[in-house]
Amino acid sequence: MSAPAFFFPRTVAEAADVLDAYDGAAKLVAGGTALTLMVAQRLVSPQALVSLRDVPGLGEVRIDSGGDSEDAGVLRIGALVTHAAAARHPLVRRHAPLLADSLAVVGNAQVRSAATVGGVLAEADYASDPPATLRALDARVTAHGPAGERTIGVGELLLGFYQTSLASAEIVTEVRVPVLPAGTGSAYLKYTSRSHEDRPCVGVAAIVRCADDGTCADLRIAVGAACDAPLRLGAVEQQARGRQLDDATLTELADTYADRIDPVSDVRGSAWYRREMVRVWVRRAVERARLRTRAHEHSKERAQ
């Protein structure tokens, strides 16, 4: 088999044109972590590889302010920003600490220094940490293709096992993360079942905001790595609002997610085992996020 052709376009439009010309037989190269393994294992045999390294603007992080309040804005992360760079970037740490936390525990240092924020979504690898966090954060991606540019919610982008709603010539160029309101608590908890492996068996991202009376004003829970795409149960989240996040409510939430998930079986755990781990880690993640809302209130009181 001949070696694939290699292209180094200088614009997103040029890259999309190459992908379109090869009609699904070309692959993008961003960080290259997943693609390298897939080519080595002969899972894919692309006729062409399209590198994005020379396309300007894809490695930037910036904040778009909402009116006069920067904290009410949207964090914009270029698709080629690596996990390591995003995890330590001051804008990400300030405006999306949940995302910074989840990116900081991906794989190992070598993987984090190569894997990109856009690439992990475009690949739709179920056994990865960032997708669940980005799903909980209501993140959206900007995709560019021959038909132009569009914005897609992460929930609509990730369809299943290595499946996305991207067209064959569409390229993820940016990830947009809405900044959470002040006083919101969040947590990402990762559970690994194999000591020699860093990929999660279950990952849970939880976001909690409480009203002045202590009841839940906003709750988001996304479970990743246990099923073929990050799971959120919007109706269940809605039902928790206005309630105290006490032991009974936490047990109900954990049991509901465990009962409704359709878990996968792989080397990291059977479907039965994953279901039970979802029951444990959903509760722990919501508890951790709730405690962090209190920590924020205490720090605010000390500052006054």
ZAMARGU-4260 file (C-alpha; in steps of 0.2 Angstrom, whole numbers, plus 5000, padded with zeros to 4 digits):
<rodrens>
0) 5000/5000/5000 | 5007/5017/4995 | 5010/5030/5008 | 4996/5043/5010 | 4998/5060/5002
5) 5002/5074/5014 | 4994/5092/5013 | 4999/5107/5023 | 4985/5120/5019 | 4986/5138/5026
10) 4968/5141/5028 | 4953/5132/5035 | 4945/5134/5018 | 4959/5125/5009 | 4959/5111/5022
15) 4941/5108/5019 | 4943/5108/5000 | 4956/5094/5002 | 4945/5084/5013 | 4930/5087/5001
20) 4941/5082/4986 | 4945/5065/4994 | 4927/5062/4999 | 4930/5054/5016 | 4947/5046/5011
25) 4957/5059/5020 | 4960/5062/5038 | 4964/5078/5048 | 4980/5079/5058 | 4979/5090/5074
30) 4987/5082/5089 | 4988/5065/5080 | 4987/5055/5096 | 4972/5045/5091 | 4975/5044/5072
35) 4993/5038/5075 | 4987/5023/5085 | 4973/5019/5072 | 4984/5020/5057 | 4997/5009/5066
40) 4984/4996/5071 | 4977/4997/5053 | 4960/5002/5059 | 4961/5016/5046 | 4971/5018/5030
45) 4968/5036/5023 | 4973/5041/5006 | 4978/5058/5012 | 4983/5067/5028 | 4979/5085/5030
50) 4989/5094/5044 | 4982/5110/5052 | 4998/5116/5059 | 5000/5130/5047 | 4982/5137/5049
55) 4983/5153/5059 | 4972/5156/5074 | 4968/5139/5079 | 4979/5139/5094 | 4972/5154/5103
60) 4962/5156/5119 | 4951/5171/5122 | 4936/5177/5132 | 4921/5186/5124 | 4913/5197/5137
65) 4894/5198/5139 | 4890/5216/5139 | 4900/5225/5153 | 4903/5209/5163 | 4918/5198/5157
70) 4912/5184/5169 | 4896/5183/5159 | 4905/5179/5143 | 4910/5164/5132 | 4927/5156/5133
75) 4933/5153/5115 | 4947/5139/5113 | 4955/5136/5097 | 4954/5118/5091 | 4973/5116/5091
80) 4975/5121/5109 | 4983/5106/5118 | 4975/5099/5133 | 4991/5104/5143 | 4991/5122/5137
85) 4972/5124/5140 | 4973/5116/5158 | 4986/5129/5163 | 4980/5144/5153 | 4974/5158/5165
90) 4958/5161/5156 | 4953/5143/5156 | 4958/5141/5175 | 4948/5157/5179 | 4933/5155/5168
95) 4931/5136/5166 | 4940/5128/5181 | 4930/5112/5178 | 4937/5110/5161 | 4954/5114/5167
100) 4953/5100/5180 | 4947/5087/5168 | 4960/5092/5155 | 4974/5090/5168 | 4970/5072/5171
105) 4969/5066/5153 | 4981/5051/5150 | 4999/5056/5154 | 5010/5072/5151 | 5015/5066/5134
110) 4997/5063/5128 | 4991/5080/5136 | 5005/5089/5127 | 5000/5083/5110 | 4981/5080/5111
115) 4970/5095/5106 | 4954/5101/5113 | 4946/5101/5095 | 4953/5084/5091 | 4946/5075/5106
120) 4928/5080/5101 | 4931/5077/5082 | 4937/5059/5086 | 4922/5056/5098 | 4932/5043/5108
125) 4920/5038/5122 | 4934/5033/5134 | 4941/5051/5136 | 4939/5064/5150 | 4935/5081/5141
130) 4919/5076/5132 | 4908/5074/5148 | 4915/5090/5155 | 4911/5100/5139 | 4894/5092/5138
135) 4890/5097/5156 | 4896/5115/5152 | 4884/5116/5137 | 4899/5119/5126 | 4897/5122/5107
140) 4909/5119/5093 | 4912/5129/5077 | 4914/5119/5062 | 4919/5124/5045 | 4916/5115/5028
145) 4913/5118/5010 | 4895/5124/5014 | 4901/5137/5026 | 4902/5138/5045 | 4890/5132/5058
150) 4889/5130/5077 | 4885/5113/5085 | 4881/5109/5103 | 4892/5095/5110 | 4877/5085/5114
155) 4872/5086/5095 | 4890/5083/5089 | 4894/5067/5099 | 4882/5053/5092 | 4890/5037/5098
160) 4905/5026/5097 | 4918/5036/5087 | 4903/5045/5078 | 4899/5063/5076 | 4887/5074/5066
165) 4901/5082/5056 | 4901/5080/5038 | 4916/5072/5030 | 4924/5088/5025 | 4919/5098/5040
170) 4933/5104/5052 | 4931/5109/5070 | 4940/5126/5072 | 4934/5132/5090 | 4926/5126/5106
175) 4915/5139/5114 | 4912/5137/5133 | 4899/5148/5142 | 4906/5155/5158 | 4896/5149/5173
180) 4888/5162/5185 | 4898/5167/5201 | 4894/5155/5215 | 4893/5139/5205 | 4902/5124/5211
185) 4908/5111/5199 | 4918/5094/5200 | 4925/5081/5188 | 4929/5064/5195 | 4938/5051/5186
190) 4938/5033/5190 | 4951/5021/5183 | 4949/5002/5185 | 4966/4997/5178 | 4982/5002/5187
195) 4993/5003/5171 | 4981/5013/5161 | 4975/5031/5162 | 4959/5030/5152 | 4943/5032/5163
200) 4931/5018/5166 | 4919/5031/5172 | 4920/5050/5172 | 4907/5061/5180 | 4906/5080/5178
205) 4894/5089/5190 | 4889/5107/5191 | 4878/5114/5205 | 4872/5132/5209 | 4861/5135/5224
210) 4848/5148/5228 | 4849/5159/5244 | 4838/5146/5253 | 4850/5132/5250 | 4839/5123/5237
215) 4846/5118/5220 | 4844/5132/5207 | 4854/5123/5193 | 4861/5106/5192 | 4870/5097/5177
220) 4877/5080/5177 | 4886/5072/5162 | 4893/5054/5163 | 4907/5049/5151 | 4917/5034/5147
225) 4903/5022/5153 | 4893/5023/5137 | 4896/5027/5119 | 4893/5046/5121 | 4892/5057/5136
230) 4875/5055/5145 | 4864/5070/5152 | 4847/5068/5158 | 4839/5085/5156 | 4822/5080/5164
235) 4831/5073/5179 | 4841/5089/5181 | 4826/5099/5180 | 4817/5089/5193 | 4831/5092/5206
240) 4829/5111/5205 | 4820/5119/5220 | 4825/5104/5231 | 4838/5102/5244 | 4853/5091/5238
245) 4851/5080/5253 | 4855/5062/5255 | 4839/5056/5248 | 4840/5067/5233 | 4858/5062/5229
250) 4853/5044/5231 | 4839/5046/5219 | 4850/5055/5206 | 4863/5042/5207 | 4851/5028/5205
255) 4842/5036/5191 | 4858/5038/5181 | 4863/5021/5184 | 4847/5014/5179 | 4845/5024/5163
260) 4863/5022/5156 | 4866/5010/5143 | 4884/5005/5148 | 4898/4998/5137 | 4908/4983/5141
265) 4927/4983/5138 | 4944/4979/5146 | 4940/4993/5159 | 4924/4985/5165 | 4909/4976/5161
270) 4892/4984/5158 | 4886/4978/5175 | 4902/4985/5184 | 4901/5002/5175 | 4882/5004/5180
275) 4887/5001/5198 | 4902/5013/5197 | 4890/5026/5189 | 4879/5025/5205 | 4894/5028/5216
280) 4903/5042/5206 | 4887/5052/5201 | 4883/5054/5220 | 4901/5059/5224 | 4903/5072/5210
285) 4887/5081/5214 | 4892/5081/5233 | 4909/5088/5228 | 4901/5101/5217 | 4889/5106/5231
290) 4903/5108/5243 | 4912/5120/5232 | 4897/5131/5231 | 4899/5133/5250 | 4917/5136/5248
295) 4914/5150/5236 | 4902/5158/5249 | 4914/5156/5263 | 4928/5165/5253 | 4916/5179/5248
300) 4911/5182/5266 | 4930/5182/5271 | 4933/5195/5258 | 4920/5207/5264
</rodrens>
